[in-house]
Amino acid sequence: MSQHLSEQEIIRRDKLAELEKLGINPYPPELFHISHTSEEILNTFDAEKNNLPQVSFAGRIMSIRLMGKAAFAVLQDLSGKIQIYVGRDAICPNEDKTLFDEIFKRLLDIGDIIGVEGNVFKTKTGETSIHVSSLKLLSKSLRPLPIVKEKDGETYDSFSDPELRFRQRYVDLIVNPHVKDTFIKRSIMIQTIRDFLNGHGALEVDTPVLQNIPGGAAAKPFTTHHNALDVPFYLRIANELYLKRLIVGGFDWVYEFSRNFRNEGMDRTHNPEFTVLEFYVAYKDYFWMMDFTEKMMEKVAVVLHGTTEVKVGDTVLNFKAPFKRIAIYDAIKEHTGFDITGMDEEQLRDVCKQLKIETDKSMGKGKLVDEIFGTKCEGNFKQPTFIIDYPIELSPLTKKHRSKEGLVERFELMVNGKEIANAYTELNDPIDQRARFEEQVKLMERGDDEAMFIDHDFLRALEYGMPPTSGIGIGIDRLAMLMTDNSTIQEVLFFPQMRPEKSE
């Protein structure tokens, strides 16, 4: 396919050719040593002490201001921006002024990446800058950046269209520095969780992404084909059943940051590819898991924000333990007025009809309860709240409640009106588990494409004996949305799924 170049792109390619004629490699292979980041220079330099006499720095040119025999430019690296001052006599000590007049003034562009050496000083206006003594082109930019203009503290002509930002995240990260902060915080959040788990004796593991049975959750899988084995495979929808196999094998506490894939809808809180933390702990139950989870969430908030209070939009969320706990039937009664305790499928359908909730024939009792809660109740739980004690039909991998007939020992953590985590006292009775899987098959036969397959190998593992166990899945992307005050999941994914671009 031929490439259609804009006028600016043609000009930059012409400059590229001129640089090469001058004997300058626009993409040199040599190492360029960096002594300081922009942040380190700005935070460290003391003009009176002259404590940074010489630095080596590299960054992307974000602006240039030419002034005859000198120029000011702003370079940007990961940590921020810093001004440089380039004087012709300083970088061209002999009679040949080519480096300044031909290269810096004429052949370099905004977007090019350069390395500079020089001493740090403060300008007359008090701005910390680098007085450049040597300069080297490290990468020539062949496409012009969208220029974000600022005046009197206001930004305009910004690169803000979501379609463009998500498709061209590399440009978004260059011209919208605050976007980098989101992903740095996400990384710190994950590391904090990892350190917290490791500090309590958990073992990080890896389990298969390609699975011959998509188990561990109620979701529609992506399918693929393994050519060598000539069998269908599925991208994992969850790693739960593999982690529980490891509990059977004798590991007492395992966890994994799992890339999962679900062939379902996309919206502000759903992406077909997403990250979930799952961990399983032997000899624990869902009460212990609630206690542990709220302590871990509290730790994450404090590390990222210095406090348990996290501002999300106009709401201040408080992650100080303990969190509120309420049974799902009580939550439904509180927010709809209907007490659905003990209702059969037809009675639940009637409640849905009265609440103007759409249903279809594939939905069993569990799905109807889930639809009522999701439609009428979920959004009301802003502060961190554990919704506990779900109906057995909605939880095929969960142990029956020790004292409440027809329910299981399960909780979901709701924050800001959305589910962040899902946890159980795990079902370890292989006979009961087989019966639950068979009920899922009946739902599949009714047309429920999210019903679970029977995993015979997992049942075999359970028959060897799995100790009492509690497990949890935490939506890392949704948690990142909360901790970085973003309203869409696409803002916390570097490269969210999108329709392919139309060919030019």
Disulfide bonds with the S-S distance in Angstrom:
none
